[in-house]
Amino acid sequence: MCRADALGKLGVSYAIGMVIGPFIGGLITKNYGEQSAAFFAAFFSCLSIILAFSFIPGNTKAMSKEEKPAADDTIQTENTEKKDGGVFSVKKILHLLKIPTVFFLIVVKVITGIPFGIFQSMFSLVSMEFFKLEPQQNGFVMSYVGGLSIIVQGLIVGVLSRRFSEAVLLRSSICVIALAYALLYVVTDIYQFCVVIIPMVVGGTTLNVITTSAMTKSVVIKETGAVLGLSMATNSLIRTVSPTLGSIMYKHYGWPSFGLLGLVVNAAVAVFLFIHGKETF
């Protein structure tokens, strides 16, 4: 199994949560109110922490005799990690960003991720004000999107990654995303949205898996966890700034502005990749 395929299947667990969570949340909100939904979310979040501490081992890979470091090397490594600040090391982050492939892919993720982050953070408001959906109906739509993500990560990404190179998939996925945003610009009802979201999920999920896979390949084994953390931190950064930008855009320019922004940004990145991408990735 190739790395992109394995990462895609790993992401299925998150997609399953996207399917079940909104569905249950919509039912709870409708029947018991928003406070009850928040309580259930907090309860299961605490439960996940307990499960993580109880069942996830400290070392997930057994090292071979050749890979096992000597005692002196182990002590030296531990001292180095303590000196550098361990997992939360700015020095480590800067070291990773000095790797051309990692820096290039992080920049691509940030630029292409901001329009999607804006769209995702504002969708609940848009669904109520523009599409006139009830909380339960909004949950159904989110579950539909999660179901699409399961199919793409569990099946489609694996097939594509075995047939095409990561560079080809990177450029193609961004082109598909740009097309989806162009269609999103003219969406007027929820049924059209459910059709348009298909290429957006296919392109966005493929882009996320391929960039993550490529970044892990560009670093040594012991830095795999750090680069995965950096990739996830990028997503968190996008989610931090997106709601503010999205609220400003929605207030002043309306729902179509999300599609226009996504089209312009992703089309520009696609053009850059076709012209200069081969030199960098």
Secondary structure, DSSP 8 states (H G I E B T S, - for coil): --HHHHHHHHTHHHHHHHHHHHHHHHHHHHHH-HHHHHHHHHHHHHHHHHHHHHHS-S--S---TTTS--HHHHHHHHHHHHHHTTTS-HHHHHHHHTSHHHHHHHHHHHHHHHHHHHHHHHHHHHHHHTS---HHHHHHHHHHHHHHHHHIIIIIHHHHHHHS-HHHHHHHHHHHHHHHHHHHTT--SHHHHHHHHHHHHHHHHHHHHHHHHHHHHTS-GGGHHHHHHHHHHHHHHHHHHHHHHHHHHHHHH-THHHHHHHHHHHHHHHHHHHHHHHHH-
